[in-house]
Amino acid sequence: MGFSLIQETEDYSQVALDGRLDAVGVEALESDFMAHISAHRKHCLIDFSKVTFIASMGIRMLIRTAQTLQLAGVKLVLINPQPLVVNALEIAGVNRLLLIAPDSMQAIALLAND
């Protein structure tokens, strides 16, 4: 599981995840990812286009991340998740807690409108 910073602005941080958000992927990623999110306390756009699978551990990590950001008054937006990932999020009901956008321009627009 990979994590990389794409862009940092005054208003938001855009990162990309790459791989599987299963137990192994979350264990490899979670501490660095949460440290980044906690340190910046700004809207977070997460490019999910290369996340091929999400398990309950990955969903839990997203919920914790969204809750951490919500406490700081900022939002989490998933960008371009693959259909399998969207399906898992819908089944878990998490899609009601997170904003999802097809690309970064629409993600930024969601932040402005929400």
FIMARMI-715621 format. One line per 3 residues: number of its first residue (from 1); their letters; for each residue x, y, z of N, C-alpha, C, O. Coordinates in steps of 0.001 Angstrom, whole numbers. Example, Ala and Ser with C-alpha at 12.3 -4.5 7.8 and 13.67 -1.06 7.14 Angstrom:
# FIMARMI-715621
1) AS) 13190/-5690/7800/12300/-4500/7800/13200/-3300/7800/14236/-3319/8465; 12850/-2250/7080/13670/-1060/7140/12900/30/7870/13409/1138/8039
END
This chain:
# FIMARMI-715621
1) MGF) 860/-1175/0/0/0/0/895/1222/0/1797/1340/830; 648/2129/-925/1441/3342/-1011/636/4584/-671/-584/4620/-835; 1336/5589/-198/745/6867/176/1691/7959/-302/2877/7941/26
4) SLI) 1173/8911/-1076/2031/9989/-1553/1266/11311/-1559/59/11352/-1797; 1993/12373/-1294/1429/13716/-1327/1439/14189/-2771/2471/14136/-3439; 287/14655/-3255/177/15164/-4615/293/16681/-4616/1050/17259/-5395
7) QET) -475/17322/-3724/-522/18780/-3714/-909/19267/-2329/-1719/18652/-1636; -314/20380/-1945/-635/21004/-668/-941/22472/-948/-101/23192/-1488; -2145/22917/-581/-2489/24326/-725/-2851/24862/656/-2806/24136/1649
10) EDY) -3201/26106/701/-3624/26708/1961/-4910/26073/2470/-5128/25983/3678; -5767/25631/1541/-7087/25114/1903/-7179/23598/2025/-7999/23087/2787; -6350/22879/1284/-6476/21428/1284/-5151/20732/1009/-4190/21318/511
13) SQV) -5153/19455/1360/-4035/18569/1071/-4584/17466/164/-5621/16874/462; -3893/17194/-935/-4322/16121/-1833/-3269/15023/-1811/-2092/15256/-2089; -3720/13826/-1474/-2841/12669/-1404/-3377/11569/-2305/-4531/11601/-2734
16) ALD) -2525/10602/-2582/-2942/9448/-3378/-2601/8179/-2617/-1544/8065/-1998; -3510/7244/-2679/-3272/5912/-2130/-3171/4946/-3297/-3817/5133/-4329; -2362/3917/-3129/-2127/2968/-4207/-2023/1566/-3621/-1141/1297/-2804
19) GRL) -2918/670/-4032/-2856/-707/-3563/-4147/-1173/-2928/-5238/-733/-3289; -3996/-2070/-1977/-5140/-2685/-1309/-5252/-2175/129/-4281/-2203/885; -6446/-1711/495/-6694/-1299/1877/-7281/-2482/2646/-8416/-2441/3121
22) DAV) -6477/-3525/2752/-6838/-4680/3566/-6040/-4584/4865/-5418/-3554/5123; -6044/-5616/5675/-5358/-5555/6971/-3876/-5226/6812/-3341/-4414/7567; -3214/-5838/5851/-1792/-5593/5635/-1554/-4176/5130/-641/-3497/5600
25) GVE) -2363/-3725/4179/-2225/-2382/3626/-2469/-1302/4658/-1734/-316/4716; -3494/-1478/5473/-3802/-495/6515/-2680/-449/7544/-2281/631/7978; -2173/-1599/7933/-1085/-1633/8910/148/-894/8385/826/-200/9143
28) ALE) 436/-1043/7099/1598/-395/6503/1405/1109/6349/2383/1857/6321; 177/1553/6250/-127/2927/5889/-643/3807/7028/-323/4994/7087; -1421/3244/7913/-2252/4035/8823/-1486/5053/9667/-1921/6201/9757
31) SDF) -388/4689/10277/281/5639/11174/823/6848/10410/658/7977/10871; 1463/6646/9261/1965/7779/8471/817/8621/7925/880/9851/7928; -219/7957/7462/-1370/8644/6892/-2068/9496/7949/-2357/10669/7709
34) MAH) -2338/8920/9102/-3007/9661/10169/-2124/10790/10698/-2638/11842/11077; -810/10592/10732/99/11656/11169/22/12831/10201/10/13986/10626; -29/12543/8906/-150/13610/7904/-1467/14358/8086/-1489/15588/8109
37) ISA) -2557/13619/8213/-3881/14223/8356/-3947/15069/9625/-4433/16199/9595; -3465/14532/10724/-3522/15239/12007/-2664/16495/12008/-3038/17501/12610; -1530/16444/11346/-619/17587/11339/-1147/18751/10511/-882/19909/10835
40) HRK) -1885/18462/9453/-2289/19521/8538/-3652/20127/8855/-3862/21314/8607; -4563/19357/9386/-5881/19856/9798/-6537/20759/8757/-7034/21841/9071; -6526/20287/7510/-7210/21005/6441/-7956/19975/5608/-7741/18773/5766
43) HCL) -8828/20436/4724/-9564/19504/3865/-8582/18519/3246/-7455/18876/2903; -9028/17277/3109/-8167/16245/2547/-8854/15605/1346/-9948/15052/1461; -8201/15690/205/-8661/15025/-1010/-7800/13787/-1174/-6572/13870/-1198
46) IDF) -8452/12638/-1286/-7702/11393/-1408/-7994/10768/-2763/-9121/10356/-3038; -6978/10701/-3603/-7105/10039/-4900/-7153/8536/-4647/-6170/7926/-4225; -8298/7967/-4909/-8550/6546/-4671/-8521/5740/-5967/-8879/4562/-5959
49) SKV) -8109/6339/-7068/-8185/5672/-8373/-7336/4408/-8447/-7633/3522/-9248; -6280/4301/-7627/-5407/3124/-7664/-5598/2206/-6469/-4799/1297/-6244; -6660/2443/-5701/-7003/1529/-4610/-7871/438/-5218/-8987/696/-5668
52) TFI) -7351/-778/-5226/-8021/-1874/-5930/-8975/-2670/-5050/-9809/-3421/-5556; -8858/-2509/-3739/-9696/-3288/-2814/-9741/-2560/-1483/-8753/-1958/-1064; -10889/-2616/-818/-10998/-2069/532/-11739/-3066/1413/-12834/-3518/1080
55) ASM) -11125/-3398/2533/-11722/-4308/3511/-12225/-3492/4701/-12101/-2268/4723; -12787/-4175/5676/-13345/-3473/6830/-12303/-2636/7564/-12631/-1578/8100; -11052/-3093/7596/-9981/-2315/8239/-9757/-992/7502/-9522/38/8133
58) GIR) -9828/-1019/6187/-9680/194/5383/-10844/1135/5581/-10666/2352/5650; -12042/571/5673/-13230/1389/5919/-13131/2042/7289/-13470/3215/7447; -12669/1289/8276/-12492/1832/9629/-11489/2990/9607/-11698/4008/10267
61) MLI) -10403/2831/8849/-9406/3898/8755/-10008/5158/8137/-9730/6268/8592; -10830/4991/7105/-11480/6149/6482/-12433/6838/7444/-12474/8067/7500; -13196/6064/8199/-14124/6642/9174/-13351/7422/10237/-13729/8541/10584
64) RTA) -12278/6838/10749/-11459/7536/11760/-10855/8810/11193/-10796/9836/11872; -10408/8739/9953/-9836/9924/9309/-10898/11007/9158/-10651/12171/9473; -12077/10626/8678/-13164/11596/8501/-13562/12207/9838/-13830/13406/9912
67) QTL) -13606/11401/10890/-13954/11915/12215/-12884/12878/12738/-13212/13906/13329; -11619/12551/12524/-10521/13433/12932/-10632/14775/12231/-10488/15826/12856; -10888/14737/10932/-11029/15974/10167/-12269/16755/10587/-12236/17983/10680
70) QLA) -13360/16039/10840/-14603/16699/11242/-14405/17478/12538/-14954/18569/12688; -13639/16942/13466/-13359/17644/14723/-12615/18953/14478/-12733/19900/15257; -11848/18997/13390/-11116/20214/13027/-11939/21110/12107/-11471/22169/11689
73) GVK) -13168/20686/11790/-14043/21483/10935/-13724/21399/9459/-14086/22291/8691; -13046/20329/9050/-12703/20151/7645/-13219/18801/7146/-13647/17955/7931; -13171/18619/5841/-13818/17458/5224/-12843/16567/4481/-11730/16968/4140
76) LVL) -13291/15354/4241/-12572/14340/3488/-13342/14061/2208/-14556/13857/2248; -12649/14051/1068/-13274/13730/-211/-12458/12639/-892/-11246/12773/-1064; -13128/11566/-1275/-12488/10510/-2062/-12638/10851/-3535/-13724/11207/-3990
79) INP) -11543/10741/-4277/-11560/11062/-5698/-11437/9784/-6520/-10509/8996/-6340; -12388/9599/-7419/-12361/8542/-8427/-12122/7129/-7884/-11239/6430/-8382; -12881/6697/-6883/-12710/5314/-6422/-13227/4330/-7470/-14185/4616/-8188
82) QPL) -12588/3182/-7547/-12989/2145/-8489/-14349/1564/-8074/-14707/1605/-6898; -15105/1022/-9041/-16447/501/-8745/-16489/-510/-7594/-17421/-476/-6791; -15514/-1399/-7496/-15487/-2382/-6411/-15386/-1690/-5057/-16024/-2111/-4093
85) VVN) -14593/-638/-4984/-14418/119/-3740/-15698/885/-3415/-16142/887/-2266; -16291/1530/-4408/-17552/2257/-4193/-18622/1296/-3685/-19377/1626/-2771; -18684/119/-4274/-19665/-885/-3858/-19464/-1268/-2385/-20432/-1362/-1630
88) ALE) -18220/-1486/-1984/-17933/-1837/-587/-18329/-696/348/-18877/-935/1424; -18054/538/-57/-18419/1696/767/-19937/1836/875/-20459/2176/1937; -20643/1575/-227/-22108/1641/-209/-22696/557/680/-23618/824/1451
91) IAG) -22182/-650/586/-22673/-1753/1419/-22475/-1433/2900/-23342/-1723/3725; -21328/-832/3231/-21039/-474/4623/-21774/792/5065/-21807/1104/6255; -22364/1523/4112/-23075/2754/4433/-22160/3949/4650/-22620/5011/5072
94) VNR) -20890/3794/4372/-19911/4854/4591/-20031/5956/3547/-19621/7091/3790; -20583/5631/2402/-20729/6640/1344/-21601/7806/1803/-21555/8878/1200; -22393/7619/2855/-23195/8728/3388/-22382/9641/4291/-22781/10776/4549
97) LLL) -21234/9148/4776/-20381/9933/5665/-19280/10671/4923/-18763/11676/5411; -18923/10178/3751/-17807/10721/2991/-18306/11358/1706/-19306/10928/1131; -17603/12377/1267/-17880/12954/-46/-17076/12174/-1077/-15925/11810/-834
100) IAP) -17690/11918/-2232/-17017/11197/-3308/-17168/12013/-4577/-18262/12473/-4903; -16057/12192/-5299/-16058/12970/-6538/-15305/12199/-7626/-14392/11430/-7328; -15692/12408/-8886/-15026/11687/-9973/-13634/12233/-10312/-12822/11515/-10897
103) DSM) -13344/13494/-9953/-12026/14066/-10229/-11736/15182/-9221/-12608/15578/-8447; -10498/15679/-9243/-10099/16668/-8239/-10822/18000/-8405/-11094/18674/-7412; -11140/18394/-9635/-11866/19653/-9829/-13238/19593/-9172/-13657/20549/-8519
106) QAI) -13944/18469/-9341/-15256/18333/-8720/-15135/18158/-7204/-16031/18563/-6463; -14040/17562/-6741/-13811/17445/-5303/-13669/18828/-4682/-14248/19098/-3630; -12907/19700/-5322/-12720/21062/-4828/-14054/21820/-4858/-14357/22590/-3947
109) ALL) -14841/21593/-5908/-16163/22227/-6000/-17074/21740/-4878/-17843/22527/-4326; -17000/20446/-4531/-17797/19912/-3419/-17439/20618/-2106/-18321/20921/-1302; -16177/20872/-1899/-15739/21552/-685/-16297/22966/-629/-16691/23446/434
112) AND) -16328/23622/-1767/-16834/24993/-1822/-18339/25052/-1618/-18849/26016/-1048; -19062/24024/-2079/-20526/24001/-2004/-21051/23390/-736/-22203/23626/-374; -20246/22614/-49/-20742/21863/1104/-20670/22670/2370/-21050/22183/3434
END
